[in-house]
Amino acid sequence: RADIYTPNPDPAAGYITAKLSPVALNWVIWSKSFMRLRFQLPAMPDTPCAGCSLSGWEQLRYFDIWFESNLGNTLATIGSPNLVTDPSGYVTLIVGFGSAPPSWVTAANYYTYLDLSRIPGFTGLAGLGVRTVLPSPTFPCSASAVDYKTSESNSLGGFMGQYSPVVDVLTGAAIPHLAAPM
């Protein structure tokens, strides 16, 4: 998490970021591999919602992941309304960089697919981030739970638990036919 609190247009949000190695990214693109992110999606209200109300069981109001260029620009954002979950509430996001994904990477198999190669400047990808908005007082696993100047992954095991994305890189052939724990 950042060194200090920085006022922004959304003071009810918590942010964590991760930097990506340009050497690793070039290898992923060259090898025609994919980035896989897996995490549990917190309970949230439908967004957008016209005429809906909160149940009181929501853990967050909103969750999204963004991909950032080496210039600090946001290349893409994907939020909770567009993330497919499996029956256990987990998201498996497959990020492509120009190679066609295997035919089984579909919502029916519990995958969300994002092709970053469709976005100008995607080869300058330098990081990704998570934003959580308005966590419930009873939900201790939002980005706001990570102290400033602290890494999510630490000797205590992490502050966000299963709600923090785990990332790996794999070839298309290595992507399981049905989204599963990593």
C-alpha positions in Angstrom: 0.0 0.0 0.0 1.2 3.6 -0.6 3.5 5.3 1.9 0.8 7.8 3.2 -2.8 8.7 2.8 -3.3 10.7 -0.4 -6.6 12.5 -0.8 -8.4 11.6 -3.9 -11.9 11.8 -5.4 -12.9 8.6 -3.5 -12.0 8.9 0.2 -14.1 5.8 1.0 -11.8 3.6 -1.2 -8.7 1.6 -0.3 -6.0 0.9 -2.9 -3.2 -1.6 -3.2 -0.8 -1.8 -6.1 1.8 -4.2 -7.5 4.6 -3.4 -9.9 5.3 -5.7 -12.8 8.8 -6.3 -14.3 9.2 -5.2 -17.9 11.5 -8.1 -18.5 8.8 -10.6 -17.2 6.1 -8.8 -19.3 8.2 -9.1 -22.4 8.7 -12.8 -21.8 4.9 -13.3 -21.3 4.2 -11.5 -24.6 7.0 -13.3 -26.5 6.0 -16.7 -25.1 2.3 -16.2 -26.0 1.5 -16.9 -22.3 -1.4 -15.5 -20.2 -1.5 -13.9 -16.7 -4.0 -15.6 -14.4 -5.4 -13.8 -11.3 -7.5 -15.7 -8.8 -9.3 -14.4 -5.7 -12.6 -14.5 -3.9 -15.0 -11.7 -4.7 -16.5 -10.1 -1.6 -20.3 -10.0 -1.2 -21.6 -6.7 -2.8 -24.8 -5.2 -4.0 -25.7 -5.3 -7.7 -23.9 -2.5 -9.5 -25.3 -0.4 -11.1 -28.6 -0.8 -9.3 -31.8 1.0 -10.0 -34.3 0.8 -7.2 -32.4 -1.8 -5.2 -31.6 -1.7 -1.5 -28.8 -3.1 0.6 -29.4 -6.4 2.5 -26.9 -5.7 5.3 -24.8 -8.8 4.3 -22.6 -6.8 1.9 -18.9 -6.9 2.7 -18.0 -4.1 0.2 -19.9 -1.7 -1.9 -17.5 -2.2 -5.0 -14.3 -3.9 -6.1 -12.2 -3.5 -9.2 -8.8 -4.3 -10.6 -6.9 -1.9 -12.9 -3.8 -2.2 -15.1 -1.4 0.7 -15.2 1.2 1.8 -17.8 4.8 2.7 -17.0 3.6 6.4 -17.4 1.1 6.0 -14.6 -1.9 5.9 -16.9 -4.7 3.4 -16.4 -4.9 1.1 -19.4 -7.9 -0.9 -18.3 -10.2 -1.4 -15.3 -12.5 -4.4 -14.7 -15.0 -4.2 -11.9 -17.2 -6.5 -10.0 -20.2 -6.4 -12.3 -18.0 -7.8 -15.1 -16.2 -10.5 -13.1 -17.5 -14.1 -13.4 -17.5 -16.1 -10.2 -17.5 -19.8 -9.7 -20.0 -21.5 -7.3 -17.6 -20.8 -4.4 -17.4 -17.0 -5.2 -13.9 -17.1 -6.7 -12.9 -15.1 -9.8 -10.4 -16.5 -12.3 -9.3 -13.6 -14.5 -7.2 -14.6 -17.6 -5.3 -11.7 -19.1 -4.2 -12.0 -22.7 -1.5 -10.1 -24.5 -2.4 -10.8 -28.2 -2.6 -14.6 -28.3 -6.0 -16.2 -28.7 -7.2 -17.9 -25.5 -8.1 -21.5 -25.5 -11.7 -22.2 -26.5 -12.6 -23.3 -22.9 -11.8 -19.8 -21.4 -15.4 -18.8 -21.2 -17.9 -17.6 -18.6 -19.6 -21.0 -18.7 -16.3 -22.5 -17.3 -16.0 -19.6 -14.7 -13.4 -17.5 -16.5 -13.3 -13.8 -17.1 -11.1 -12.9 -20.1 -9.4 -9.5 -20.6 -7.4 -9.0 -23.8 -5.0 -6.2 -23.0 -3.6 -6.2 -26.5 -6.7 -4.3 -27.7 -5.6 -1.3 -25.6 -3.0 1.0 -27.1 0.2 1.0 -25.0 -0.4 -2.4 -23.4 3.3 -3.3 -23.9 4.1 -0.5 -21.4 2.1 -2.4 -18.7 4.0 -1.7 -15.4 1.6 -2.6 -12.6 -1.8 -3.6 -11.4 -4.0 -2.5 -8.5 -7.0 -3.4 -6.5 -9.6 -0.8 -5.3 -12.2 -1.6 -2.6 -14.9 0.8 -1.8 -16.9 1.2 1.4 -16.0 -2.0 3.4 -18.5 -3.1 6.0 -17.2 -2.6 9.6 -17.4 -6.4 10.0 -15.3 -7.1 6.8 -11.6 -7.1 7.7 -10.2 -8.1 4.3 -10.5 -4.9 2.1 -7.6 -3.0 0.7 -8.2 -0.5 3.6 -7.1 -3.2 6.0 -3.5 -3.1 4.6 -1.5 -0.5 6.6 0.3 2.2 4.7 3.9 1.3 3.8 3.0 -2.4 4.2 2.9 -5.2 1.7 -0.3 -7.3 1.4 1.8 -10.5 1.3 3.8 -10.6 4.6 4.9 -12.9 7.4 1.4 -12.8 8.9 0.0 -14.3 5.6 -1.7 -11.2 4.3 -4.3 -8.8 5.4 -6.8 -9.4 2.6 -6.7 -13.2 2.8 -8.4 -15.0 -0.1 -9.7 -11.6 -1.4 -6.3 -10.6 -2.6 -5.4 -11.7 -6.1 -2.8 -14.4 -6.5 -1.1 -14.1 -9.9 0.8 -16.5 -12.0 1.7 -16.9 -15.7 0.9 -19.9 -17.8 0.6 -21.1 -21.4 -2.9 -21.5 -23.0 -2.5 -25.3 -22.9 -1.8 -25.2 -19.2 -5.1 -23.3 -18.4 -7.4 -25.8 -16.8 -10.6 -26.6 -18.7 -12.7 -25.5 -15.7 -11.5 -22.6 -13.4 -10.0 -24.1 -10.2 -7.8 -23.1 -7.3 -4.2 -22.4 -8.2 
